[in-house]
Amino acid sequence: MDRYQLRNFLDREGISRNAYAFGRPGRDEQSVLSPIEGGWTVYYWERGLKTSVKEFETEDEACRYLFDILVRDPTARC
């Protein structure tokens, strides 16, 4: 899975696009998927701080992890 497929899956699940970002956070209280040297990272962005940082070797692993986080979070739904 890549970012584009992930976005389609999240849209189908009714996940708000405000709940996540790709690359850099666009607002507070977002889960973020971002490329890093040698892989990918997923973290939660709130008040200028990264928390719950997790790194992955592949985009697929990172996307699947972010998908799982967001579909389990009732506040992420539209």
Biopython code that builds the backbone (N, CA, C, O; Angstrom):
import numpy as np
from Bio.PDB.StructureBuilder import StructureBuilder

atoms = [
    (1, "MET", "N", (0.846, -1.171, 0.000)),
    (1, "MET", "CA", (0.000, 0.000, 0.000)),
    (1, "MET", "C", (0.895, 1.239, 0.000)),
    (1, "MET", "O", (1.945, 1.260, 0.642)),
    (2, "ASP", "N", (0.469, 2.258, -0.720)),
    (2, "ASP", "CA", (1.190, 3.519, -0.687)),
    (2, "ASP", "C", (0.250, 4.616, -0.167)),
    (2, "ASP", "O", (-0.912, 4.347, 0.138)),
    (3, "ARG", "N", (0.761, 5.854, -0.068)),
    (3, "ARG", "CA", (-0.029, 6.964, 0.484)),
    (3, "ARG", "C", (-1.324, 7.195, -0.267)),
    (3, "ARG", "O", (-2.349, 7.510, 0.338)),
    (4, "TYR", "N", (-1.286, 7.042, -1.568)),
    (4, "TYR", "CA", (-2.456, 7.312, -2.391)),
    (4, "TYR", "C", (-3.537, 6.257, -2.173)),
    (4, "TYR", "O", (-4.722, 6.577, -2.088)),
    (5, "GLN", "N", (-3.118, 5.008, -2.084)),
    (5, "GLN", "CA", (-4.064, 3.932, -1.771)),
    (5, "GLN", "C", (-4.608, 4.107, -0.358)),
    (5, "GLN", "O", (-5.798, 3.913, -0.110)),
    (6, "LEU", "N", (-3.725, 4.477, 0.564)),
    (6, "LEU", "CA", (-4.146, 4.693, 1.948)),
    (6, "LEU", "C", (-5.229, 5.757, 2.016)),
    (6, "LEU", "O", (-6.243, 5.561, 2.686)),
    (7, "ARG", "N", (-5.032, 6.877, 1.336)),
    (7, "ARG", "CA", (-6.032, 7.950, 1.348)),
    (7, "ARG", "C", (-7.385, 7.425, 0.858)),
    (7, "ARG", "O", (-8.418, 7.750, 1.444)),
    (8, "ASN", "N", (-7.391, 6.623, -0.201)),
    (8, "ASN", "CA", (-8.643, 6.059, -0.712)),
    (8, "ASN", "C", (-9.307, 5.156, 0.324)),
    (8, "ASN", "O", (-10.519, 5.227, 0.525)),
    (9, "PHE", "N", (-8.516, 4.309, 0.979)),
    (9, "PHE", "CA", (-9.065, 3.421, 2.000)),
    (9, "PHE", "C", (-9.639, 4.224, 3.168)),
    (9, "PHE", "O", (-10.715, 3.908, 3.676)),
    (10, "LEU", "N", (-8.919, 5.258, 3.589)),
    (10, "LEU", "CA", (-9.386, 6.077, 4.712)),
    (10, "LEU", "C", (-10.664, 6.831, 4.349)),
    (10, "LEU", "O", (-11.565, 6.962, 5.177)),
    (11, "ASP", "N", (-10.743, 7.323, 3.125)),
    (11, "ASP", "CA", (-11.976, 7.983, 2.672)),
    (11, "ASP", "C", (-13.150, 7.021, 2.732)),
    (11, "ASP", "O", (-14.232, 7.387, 3.191)),
    (12, "ARG", "N", (-12.946, 5.806, 2.274)),
    (12, "ARG", "CA", (-14.019, 4.795, 2.300)),
    (12, "ARG", "C", (-14.449, 4.444, 3.719)),
    (12, "ARG", "O", (-15.606, 4.095, 3.954)),
    (13, "GLU", "N", (-13.516, 4.538, 4.663)),
    (13, "GLU", "CA", (-13.821, 4.237, 6.063)),
    (13, "GLU", "C", (-14.444, 5.430, 6.793)),
    (13, "GLU", "O", (-14.833, 5.312, 7.955)),
    (14, "GLY", "N", (-14.539, 6.560, 6.122)),
    (14, "GLY", "CA", (-15.123, 7.748, 6.742)),
    (14, "GLY", "C", (-14.181, 8.474, 7.684)),
    (14, "GLY", "O", (-14.626, 9.147, 8.614)),
    (15, "ILE", "N", (-12.875, 8.341, 7.448)),
    (15, "ILE", "CA", (-11.879, 9.015, 8.287)),
    (15, "ILE", "C", (-11.691, 10.442, 7.772)),
    (15, "ILE", "O", (-11.465, 10.653, 6.581)),
    (16, "SER", "N", (-11.783, 11.402, 8.659)),
    (16, "SER", "CA", (-11.617, 12.806, 8.306)),
    (16, "SER", "C", (-10.198, 13.064, 7.814)),
    (16, "SER", "O", (-9.237, 12.561, 8.396)),
    (17, "ARG", "N", (-10.066, 13.837, 6.758)),
    (17, "ARG", "CA", (-8.726, 14.194, 6.262)),
    (17, "ARG", "C", (-8.019, 15.132, 7.234)),
    (17, "ARG", "O", (-6.810, 15.331, 7.114)),
    (18, "ASN", "N", (-8.729, 15.708, 8.184)),
    (18, "ASN", "CA", (-8.105, 16.528, 9.220)),
    (18, "ASN", "C", (-7.418, 15.686, 10.286)),
    (18, "ASN", "O", (-6.643, 16.212, 11.086)),
    (19, "ALA", "N", (-7.691, 14.393, 10.305)),
    (19, "ALA", "CA", (-7.127, 13.511, 11.333)),
    (19, "ALA", "C", (-5.706, 13.061, 11.008)),
    (19, "ALA", "O", (-5.007, 12.530, 11.871)),
    (20, "TYR", "N", (-5.279, 13.275, 9.760)),
    (20, "TYR", "CA", (-3.953, 12.793, 9.365)),
    (20, "TYR", "C", (-3.334, 13.717, 8.326)),
    (20, "TYR", "O", (-4.005, 14.557, 7.726)),
    (21, "ALA", "N", (-2.032, 13.534, 8.135)),
    (21, "ALA", "CA", (-1.302, 14.298, 7.130)),
    (21, "ALA", "C", (-0.191, 13.435, 6.565)),
    (21, "ALA", "O", (0.293, 12.506, 7.212)),
    (22, "PHE", "N", (0.202, 13.762, 5.347)),
    (22, "PHE", "CA", (1.339, 13.113, 4.708)),
    (22, "PHE", "C", (2.441, 14.149, 4.560)),
    (22, "PHE", "O", (2.198, 15.267, 4.106)),
    (23, "GLY", "N", (3.638, 13.776, 4.941)),
    (23, "GLY", "CA", (4.778, 14.687, 4.823)),
    (23, "GLY", "C", (5.006, 15.475, 6.088)),
    (23, "GLY", "O", (5.853, 15.121, 6.908)),
    (24, "ARG", "N", (4.239, 16.557, 6.248)),
    (24, "ARG", "CA", (4.344, 17.396, 7.441)),
    (24, "ARG", "C", (2.950, 17.672, 7.983)),
    (24, "ARG", "O", (1.982, 17.696, 7.223)),
    (25, "PRO", "N", (2.841, 17.878, 9.281)),
    (25, "PRO", "CA", (1.518, 18.163, 9.840)),
    (25, "PRO", "C", (0.986, 19.493, 9.337)),
    (25, "PRO", "O", (1.737, 20.451, 9.157)),
    (26, "GLY", "N", (-0.301, 19.537, 9.116)),
    (26, "GLY", "CA", (-0.933, 20.768, 8.680)),
    (26, "GLY", "C", (-1.671, 21.464, 9.802)),
    (26, "GLY", "O", (-2.101, 22.609, 9.661)),
    (27, "ARG", "N", (-1.816, 20.773, 10.909)),
    (27, "ARG", "CA", (-2.541, 21.298, 12.062)),
    (27, "ARG", "C", (-2.214, 20.456, 13.282)),
    (27, "ARG", "O", (-1.571, 19.413, 13.165)),
    (28, "ASP", "N", (-2.649, 20.897, 14.436)),
    (28, "ASP", "CA", (-2.464, 20.108, 15.653)),
    (28, "ASP", "C", (-3.395, 18.896, 15.653)),
    (28, "ASP", "O", (-4.392, 18.837, 14.933)),
    (29, "GLU", "N", (-3.026, 17.951, 16.481)),
    (29, "GLU", "CA", (-3.800, 16.735, 16.697)),
    (29, "GLU", "C", (-4.005, 15.949, 15.409)),
    (29, "GLU", "O", (-5.132, 15.655, 15.008)),
    (30, "GLN", "N", (-2.877, 15.615, 14.769)),
    (30, "GLN", "CA", (-2.893, 14.809, 13.562)),
    (30, "GLN", "C", (-1.894, 13.672, 13.672)),
    (30, "GLN", "O", (-0.832, 13.805, 14.281)),
    (31, "SER", "N", (-2.256, 12.559, 13.072)),
    (31, "SER", "CA", (-1.297, 11.485, 12.848)),
    (31, "SER", "C", (-0.621, 11.780, 11.523)),
    (31, "SER", "O", (-1.280, 12.153, 10.553)),
    (32, "VAL", "N", (0.694, 11.615, 11.481)),
    (32, "VAL", "CA", (1.465, 12.020, 10.304)),
    (32, "VAL", "C", (2.292, 10.852, 9.775)),
    (32, "VAL", "O", (2.950, 10.141, 10.535)),
    (33, "LEU", "N", (2.246, 10.672, 8.475)),
    (33, "LEU", "CA", (3.079, 9.706, 7.762)),
    (33, "LEU", "C", (4.113, 10.503, 6.997)),
    (33, "LEU", "O", (3.767, 11.371, 6.197)),
    (34, "SER", "N", (5.385, 10.213, 7.238)),
    (34, "SER", "CA", (6.430, 11.031, 6.649)),
    (34, "SER", "C", (7.632, 10.179, 6.232)),
    (34, "SER", "O", (8.039, 9.274, 6.961)),
    (35, "PRO", "N", (8.202, 10.476, 5.047)),
    (35, "PRO", "CA", (9.422, 9.763, 4.664)),
    (35, "PRO", "C", (10.605, 10.277, 5.480)),
    (35, "PRO", "O", (10.699, 11.466, 5.784)),
    (36, "ILE", "N", (11.485, 9.376, 5.819)),
    (36, "ILE", "CA", (12.727, 9.720, 6.508)),
    (36, "ILE", "C", (13.849, 8.990, 5.785)),
    (36, "ILE", "O", (13.594, 8.114, 4.958)),
    (37, "GLU", "N", (15.071, 9.344, 6.091)),
    (37, "GLU", "CA", (16.190, 8.660, 5.471)),
    (37, "GLU", "C", (16.150, 7.173, 5.815)),
    (37, "GLU", "O", (16.188, 6.796, 6.986)),
    (38, "GLY", "N", (16.076, 6.358, 4.811)),
    (38, "GLY", "CA", (16.084, 4.915, 5.012)),
    (38, "GLY", "C", (14.736, 4.313, 5.355)),
    (38, "GLY", "O", (14.666, 3.132, 5.693)),
    (39, "GLY", "N", (13.660, 5.089, 5.279)),
    (39, "GLY", "CA", (12.369, 4.502, 5.586)),
    (39, "GLY", "C", (11.251, 5.518, 5.737)),
    (39, "GLY", "O", (11.191, 6.533, 5.043)),
    (40, "TRP", "N", (10.373, 5.201, 6.666)),
    (40, "TRP", "CA", (9.170, 5.998, 6.899)),
    (40, "TRP", "C", (8.921, 6.107, 8.393)),
    (40, "TRP", "O", (9.346, 5.250, 9.168)),
    (41, "THR", "N", (8.231, 7.163, 8.789)),
    (41, "THR", "CA", (7.856, 7.319, 10.187)),
    (41, "THR", "C", (6.383, 7.699, 10.286)),
    (41, "THR", "O", (5.827, 8.358, 9.408)),
    (42, "VAL", "N", (5.779, 7.268, 11.366)),
    (42, "VAL", "CA", (4.415, 7.662, 11.704)),
    (42, "VAL", "C", (4.479, 8.212, 13.120)),
    (42, "VAL", "O", (5.068, 7.600, 14.011)),
    (43, "TYR", "N", (3.866, 9.373, 13.315)),
    (43, "TYR", "CA", (3.861, 9.980, 14.643)),
    (43, "TYR", "C", (2.595, 10.791, 14.838)),
    (43, "TYR", "O", (1.858, 11.061, 13.890)),
    (44, "TYR", "N", (2.355, 11.176, 16.085)),
    (44, "TYR", "CA", (1.222, 12.033, 16.412)),
    (44, "TYR", "C", (1.756, 13.426, 16.689)),
    (44, "TYR", "O", (2.723, 13.587, 17.434)),
    (45, "TRP", "N", (1.135, 14.429, 16.097)),
    (45, "TRP", "CA", (1.571, 15.819, 16.214)),
    (45, "TRP", "C", (0.555, 16.597, 17.036)),
    (45, "TRP", "O", (-0.619, 16.683, 16.677)),
    (46, "GLU", "N", (1.024, 17.162, 18.144)),
    (46, "GLU", "CA", (0.145, 17.966, 18.991)),
    (46, "GLU", "C", (0.965, 19.052, 19.678)),
    (46, "GLU", "O", (1.985, 18.776, 20.309)),
    (47, "ARG", "N", (0.502, 20.280, 19.544)),
    (47, "ARG", "CA", (1.147, 21.439, 20.163)),
    (47, "ARG", "C", (2.639, 21.524, 19.836)),
    (47, "ARG", "O", (3.461, 21.836, 20.697)),
    (48, "GLY", "N", (2.963, 21.246, 18.598)),
    (48, "GLY", "CA", (4.350, 21.356, 18.156)),
    (48, "GLY", "C", (5.261, 20.224, 18.572)),
    (48, "GLY", "O", (6.476, 20.307, 18.394)),
    (49, "LEU", "N", (4.689, 19.160, 19.127)),
    (49, "LEU", "CA", (5.503, 18.030, 19.592)),
    (49, "LEU", "C", (5.119, 16.744, 18.880)),
    (49, "LEU", "O", (3.943, 16.481, 18.630)),
    (50, "LYS", "N", (6.133, 15.947, 18.558)),
    (50, "LYS", "CA", (5.925, 14.606, 18.011)),
    (50, "LYS", "C", (5.855, 13.628, 19.166)),
    (50, "LYS", "O", (6.724, 13.623, 20.037)),
    (51, "THR", "N", (4.835, 12.813, 19.175)),
    (51, "THR", "CA", (4.741, 11.733, 20.163)),
    (51, "THR", "C", (4.387, 10.439, 19.438)),
    (51, "THR", "O", (4.016, 10.448, 18.264)),
    (52, "SER", "N", (4.504, 9.353, 20.142)),
    (52, "SER", "CA", (4.193, 8.026, 19.596)),
    (52, "SER", "C", (4.900, 7.783, 18.264)),
    (52, "SER", "O", (4.295, 7.291, 17.312)),
    (53, "VAL", "N", (6.171, 8.129, 18.209)),
    (53, "VAL", "CA", (6.954, 8.003, 16.976)),
    (53, "VAL", "C", (7.298, 6.535, 16.731)),
    (53, "VAL", "O", (7.782, 5.833, 17.619)),
    (54, "LYS", "N", (7.036, 6.098, 15.518)),
    (54, "LYS", "CA", (7.355, 4.722, 15.131)),
    (54, "LYS", "C", (7.967, 4.769, 13.735)),
    (54, "LYS", "O", (7.460, 5.470, 12.858)),
    (55, "GLU", "N", (9.054, 4.028, 13.522)),
    (55, "GLU", "CA", (9.739, 4.020, 12.239)),
    (55, "GLU", "C", (9.556, 2.675, 11.543)),
    (55, "GLU", "O", (9.433, 1.632, 12.185)),
    (56, "PHE", "N", (9.541, 2.731, 10.204)),
    (56, "PHE", "CA", (9.314, 1.549, 9.374)),
    (56, "PHE", "C", (10.293, 1.552, 8.212)),
    (56, "PHE", "O", (10.764, 2.606, 7.784)),
    (57, "GLU", "N", (10.590, 0.380, 7.715)),
    (57, "GLU", "CA", (11.490, 0.262, 6.572)),
    (57, "GLU", "C", (10.788, 0.579, 5.267)),
    (57, "GLU", "O", (11.400, 1.121, 4.347)),
    (58, "THR", "N", (9.492, 0.243, 5.177)),
    (58, "THR", "CA", (8.780, 0.431, 3.916)),
    (58, "THR", "C", (7.557, 1.326, 4.088)),
    (58, "THR", "O", (6.995, 1.451, 5.176)),
    (59, "GLU", "N", (7.169, 1.939, 2.981)),
    (59, "GLU", "CA", (5.954, 2.754, 2.962)),
    (59, "GLU", "C", (4.731, 1.890, 3.263)),
    (59, "GLU", "O", (3.814, 2.327, 3.959)),
    (60, "ASP", "N", (4.720, 0.675, 2.741)),
    (60, "ASP", "CA", (3.604, -0.235, 2.970)),
    (60, "ASP", "C", (3.386, -0.485, 4.463)),
    (60, "ASP", "O", (2.257, -0.396, 4.946)),
    (61, "GLU", "N", (4.448, -0.795, 5.190)),
    (61, "GLU", "CA", (4.327, -1.048, 6.635)),
    (61, "GLU", "C", (3.800, 0.188, 7.363)),
    (61, "GLU", "O", (2.929, 0.084, 8.226)),
    (62, "ALA", "N", (4.328, 1.342, 7.012)),
    (62, "ALA", "CA", (3.915, 2.590, 7.660)),
    (62, "ALA", "C", (2.449, 2.894, 7.362)),
    (62, "ALA", "O", (1.708, 3.306, 8.255)),
    (63, "CYS", "N", (2.032, 2.697, 6.128)),
    (63, "CYS", "CA", (0.643, 2.957, 5.747)),
    (63, "CYS", "C", (-0.319, 2.021, 6.476)),
    (63, "CYS", "O", (-1.370, 2.450, 6.953)),
    (64, "ARG", "N", (0.040, 0.765, 6.556)),
    (64, "ARG", "CA", (-0.828, -0.200, 7.248)),
    (64, "ARG", "C", (-0.942, 0.142, 8.741)),
    (64, "ARG", "O", (-2.016, 0.022, 9.330)),
    (65, "TYR", "N", (0.144, 0.556, 9.329)),
    (65, "TYR", "CA", (0.137, 0.955, 10.734)),
    (65, "TYR", "C", (-0.758, 2.177, 10.933)),
    (65, "TYR", "O", (-1.578, 2.199, 11.851)),
    (66, "LEU", "N", (-0.609, 3.186, 10.089)),
    (66, "LEU", "CA", (-1.429, 4.387, 10.205)),
    (66, "LEU", "C", (-2.898, 4.064, 9.971)),
    (66, "LEU", "O", (-3.762, 4.590, 10.672)),
    (67, "PHE", "N", (-3.192, 3.218, 9.010)),
    (67, "PHE", "CA", (-4.574, 2.807, 8.763)),
    (67, "PHE", "C", (-5.184, 2.203, 10.024)),
    (67, "PHE", "O", (-6.289, 2.570, 10.423)),
    (68, "ASP", "N", (-4.463, 1.278, 10.644)),
    (68, "ASP", "CA", (-4.955, 0.629, 11.862)),
    (68, "ASP", "C", (-5.216, 1.636, 12.980)),
    (68, "ASP", "O", (-6.226, 1.551, 13.679)),
    (69, "ILE", "N", (-4.307, 2.580, 13.142)),
    (69, "ILE", "CA", (-4.479, 3.596, 14.186)),
    (69, "ILE", "C", (-5.754, 4.398, 13.944)),
    (69, "ILE", "O", (-6.563, 4.592, 14.851)),
    (70, "LEU", "N", (-5.918, 4.857, 12.717)),
    (70, "LEU", "CA", (-7.018, 5.758, 12.425)),
    (70, "LEU", "C", (-8.390, 5.081, 12.449)),
    (70, "LEU", "O", (-9.359, 5.682, 12.913)),
    (71, "VAL", "N", (-8.491, 3.849, 11.960)),
    (71, "VAL", "CA", (-9.806, 3.194, 11.962)),
    (71, "VAL", "C", (-10.236, 2.802, 13.375)),
    (71, "VAL", "O", (-11.427, 2.618, 13.628)),
    (72, "ARG", "N", (-9.290, 2.673, 14.286)),
    (72, "ARG", "CA", (-9.630, 2.355, 15.685)),
    (72, "ARG", "C", (-9.947, 3.601, 16.520)),
    (72, "ARG", "O", (-10.445, 3.492, 17.640)),
    (73, "ASP", "N", (-9.660, 4.766, 15.975)),
    (73, "ASP", "CA", (-9.849, 6.017, 16.705)),
    (73, "ASP", "C", (-11.207, 6.633, 16.360)),
    (73, "ASP", "O", (-11.376, 7.172, 15.266)),
    (74, "PRO", "N", (-12.171, 6.562, 17.272)),
    (74, "PRO", "CA", (-13.500, 7.098, 16.964)),
    (74, "PRO", "C", (-13.508, 8.597, 16.715)),
    (74, "PRO", "O", (-14.426, 9.100, 16.067)),
    (75, "THR", "N", (-12.524, 9.317, 17.204)),
    (75, "THR", "CA", (-12.478, 10.771, 16.985)),
    (75, "THR", "C", (-11.975, 11.117, 15.587)),
    (75, "THR", "O", (-12.061, 12.277, 15.182)),
    (76, "ALA", "N", (-11.457, 10.153, 14.845)),
    (76, "ALA", "CA", (-10.922, 10.413, 13.515)),
    (76, "ALA", "C", (-11.998, 10.381, 12.428)),
    (76, "ALA", "O", (-11.743, 10.746, 11.280)),
    (77, "ARG", "N", (-13.173, 9.951, 12.791)),
    (77, "ARG", "CA", (-14.254, 9.829, 11.785)),
    (77, "ARG", "C", (-14.911, 11.165, 11.507)),
    (77, "ARG", "O", (-14.974, 12.048, 12.362)),
    (78, "CYS", "N", (-15.399, 11.284, 10.278)),
    (78, "CYS", "CA", (-16.086, 12.522, 9.854)),
    (78, "CYS", "C", (-17.373, 12.736, 10.649)),
    (78, "CYS", "O", (-18.078, 13.721, 10.429)),
]
sb = StructureBuilder()
sb.init_structure("model")
sb.init_model(0)
sb.init_chain("A")
sb.init_seg("    ")
for serial, (resi, resn, name, xyz) in enumerate(atoms, 1):
    if name == "N":
        sb.init_residue(resn, " ", resi, " ")
    sb.init_atom(name, np.array(xyz, "f"), 0.0, 1.0, " ", f" {name:<3s}", serial, name[0])
structure = sb.get_structure()
